[in-house]
Amino acid sequence: MTMGSWCTSFPLREWTEEEFVSFTTYFKSVREKDFGGNLDGIDWDWEGYCSEVCLKGNCKCDWDDKACGTKTPAELKAGVYFNHSDNSPGHPDTKSMCFILPTKETVQVMTGVTHHMKQAGFIVTLAPMSTAVYTSEEDTSEGQYMRNEFVKWRKHWIQGEQRDLLAMADSMLLQWYSGFDAALC
């Protein structure tokens, strides 16, 4: 079952152990009830996401490198807005929100869910955008906006032990985009 993708919402705070257990229990229920036991796990197919405010039609999720490209993950999480114009007569500017890229909190949720899903015997795969996993080098840029979030925040304390998201995943497919806002990718 695919988790995420563009233009979805995702937790912006860390989860508790109870929430990880609840997720795994819910997955087992959906697996049996709706899929006849045929799901073998989850795939974190997660690129960028938006706040629920934008997803409900109050703005548009988008990326503009001038408005978004030098913002830290925390700034993007707080909400960075810009106006986008298609320069067509009669078409007003569109209020847009920069996509939120992975944050420490969202990677903590992924790490905890992955750990609990693996404990329950399920497969977990990752399909991050290439900017979220591209080097093992530490980001020393001002504001640390060089992305590489899955590497930077891969380890979290789950059930009293430090867990490594990248070590637990069964496989990873890096998504390299071409033709889609090359400034982001």
N, C-alpha and C positions, 0 to 999 in steps of 0.2 A: 504494500500500500504506500503510495507516494505521500509524503508529508511536506507541505509547503509549496513552493514555486513562486513565480512573480505575482505580485498584487494580492497576497494573502496577509493575514494578520498573524502575529506570533508573540508569545509572552515577552514583555519588556522588563520582567523581574525574575529573580531566581526562584526555582521551585523548591518545595519541601519534599522530604522522603515520602510523605503521604500522597503527594500529587504524582510522584513517579509510580508508586504502587497503583494508584487510581487509574493512571493512563494505561498501564500494562493490563490491568483487569478489564478495562473498557475495550482494549484491543482484542483480548481473548473473546469477549462477548460478541463483538462485531464479527470477528473471524468465524465463529461458530454459527451465529444467527443469520448473518447476511451473506457469508461466503462459503458456507458448508465446510469449514475447516481448511479451506484451500489457500489461505494466505500464509506465506512462510516468514514474513517479517515486514519491516518498513524500510523505505528509502528516503533519506533526507535530501530531497531535491529542492534546495533552497538557495535562491540567488539574493534578491532584495525584496523587501516587503514594505508595506505602508501601514500607517495607523488606521484604526477602525474608522476614524472620522473621514478619511479620504475614501476608504472602501465603501462608505455609505453614500458617496456621491457629492460630498461637500467640497471636494477638490480632486485633482488628478495626481496619480503617482507617476513620477518622471525623473529624469536625470539631466542636469545641465552642468557640465564640468566647471563652468565659471562660478555657478552658485553653490554647487555641491562638492566639487572635487577636492577642495582643501579643508573640508569639515571633518572633525574627528568623529569617531563612532558615537561618542556621547552627544555631540551637537546634532548629528543626524537623528539620533534617538529622540532628542528633545523636540525635533521638528524644524526643518529648514524649508521655507517656502519661497517660491519665486513665481513671477508671471511669465507665461509662455504665450507668444503670439504667432499665429500662422500667417499674419500679414494679409489676410483676405478681407476685402471690404465687407462690412456687416458682421464680421465674426469678432466678438470681444476677446480680450485676453483671457486665458485660462489660468486659474490659480492652481499651481502645482506644488507638490511636496516632494522633496528629494527622497528617493528610496532609502530606507534604513538598511544598512548593511549589518552583518553579524556584530553583536555586542558580547561583552563578557557574560551578561545574563542569558542571552539566547543560546550561547554555546554551552553554558552550564545546564540549561534545560535539555539540550541535545545529548550532553554527556550522561546526565542522570537517566534519561529515558533509554539511551543506548545500553547502559549498564543493566538496568532492570529487564529490558527486553532480551539481552544476551543471557542473563540468569534464568529467564523463563524458556530458553531454548530457541529463540527466534533469530533470524538473520537481520542484520542492520547494515545498510550500505549508505554511502555518502555521495552526493553529486553536487559539490560546491562550485560556485563560479570561480574561474581561474584566479581572480584577484584575492580570494580568501585562502588559497593554499598555493603559494608559488615559490617559497624559499624557506630554509631553516634559519636564515639570518634574522637577527632582531631588528625591528623597525626603529631607527634612531632619528627619523624625521621629526621636525617640530610638529607637535600635536599628534604624532604617530598616525598619520592618515594615509600611510602607504598600504593599508589594508592588511592582508595575510592573517586575518582574524582566527581562522581555524587552528593555525599553528600557534599563534600568540596565546590563545586562551584554551588550548586543548586539554589542560589538566584541571580537574576540580575535585574537591573532597565530596565523595558520595559514600554513604554508609560507613563513615569513619576511615576511609582510605582514599588516597589520591588516585583518581581514575583518569585515563588518557583516552580521549575520544578517538584519536587517529589510530591508536593501538588496538582498540576494541572493535572497530569497524571491520566487517568482512571484506569489503572492497570499497574503492573510491574511483569515481569517474570525474575527471576535471572537465568542466564545460568551458570551452573557449569560443567566444562569440566573435563573429565577423559581421560587419554591416550594422551592428546594433551599438550605437553610441560608443565608438572606438575609444573615446576618452575614458570611459569607465572600465573598459576591458583591455 
